[in-house]
Amino acid sequence: MTMIVSAPIMLVGEVVISLEQNVKLSGVIVATIPIVALVVVIFLLKATPYFKIFQKVTNRLNERSCASKFQVQEWCGRS
């Protein structure tokens, strides 16, 4: 959660500092921000279906392994 808040603040600070240092540099930074954002969005859109599949598989494995307390104790060597 802190990354969600701090990243945009750092981005604004980066642009302000680059404007003070070099205007051409700040133009490059401002131009690349939408490109990076687009790449991140595309990555998230591609990764989300895989995450949902992985979550379903994990849930099924957890349901099997935690079916009952007796089974868990039996698998751990306790009776």
C-alpha positions in Angstrom: 0.0 0.0 0.0 2.8 2.4 0.8 4.3 1.8 -2.7 0.9 2.9 -4.3 1.1 6.2 -2.4 4.9 6.8 -2.6 5.5 6.0 -6.3 3.4 8.8 -7.8 4.8 11.3 -5.3 8.4 10.3 -6.2 7.4 10.5 -9.9 6.3 14.1 -9.5 9.4 14.9 -7.6 11.6 13.3 -10.3 10.0 15.5 -13.0 10.4 18.7 -10.9 14.0 18.0 -10.2 14.7 17.1 -13.8 13.1 20.3 -14.9 15.5 22.2 -12.6 18.5 20.3 -14.0 17.7 20.0 -17.7 14.6 20.7 -19.7 15.4 18.2 -22.4 15.9 15.5 -19.8 12.5 16.2 -18.2 10.9 16.0 -21.7 12.3 12.5 -22.2 11.1 11.4 -18.7 7.6 12.8 -19.3 7.5 11.1 -22.7 8.5 7.7 -21.3 6.0 7.7 -18.4 3.0 6.8 -20.6 5.0 4.1 -22.4 6.0 2.5 -19.1 2.4 2.8 -17.8 1.1 1.1 -21.0 3.6 -1.8 -20.6 2.5 -2.3 -17.0 -1.2 -2.3 -17.9 -0.5 -4.8 -20.7 1.4 -7.0 -18.4 -1.3 -7.0 -15.8 -4.0 -7.8 -18.4 -1.9 -10.7 -19.6 -1.1 -12.0 -16.1 -4.5 -11.7 -14.5 -6.0 -14.9 -16.1 -2.9 -16.9 -15.1 -3.2 -15.6 -11.6 -6.9 -16.7 -11.4 -6.1 -20.2 -12.7 -3.2 -20.5 -10.2 -5.5 -19.3 -7.4 -8.1 -22.0 -8.3 -5.5 -24.7 -8.3 -4.1 -23.6 -5.0 -7.6 -23.5 -3.5 -8.2 -27.1 -4.7 -4.9 -28.3 -3.2 -5.7 -26.6 0.1 -9.2 -28.2 0.2 -7.7 -31.6 -0.4 -4.9 -31.2 2.2 -7.1 -29.7 4.9 -10.1 -32.1 4.3 -10.1 -33.1 8.0 -8.0 -32.8 11.1 -7.6 -36.6 11.2 -6.0 -36.7 7.7 -3.6 -33.9 8.5 -2.5 -35.7 11.7 -2.2 -38.9 9.8 0.0 -37.4 7.1 2.2 -35.7 9.8 2.8 -39.1 11.5 0.6 -38.3 14.5 -2.3 -40.4 15.5 
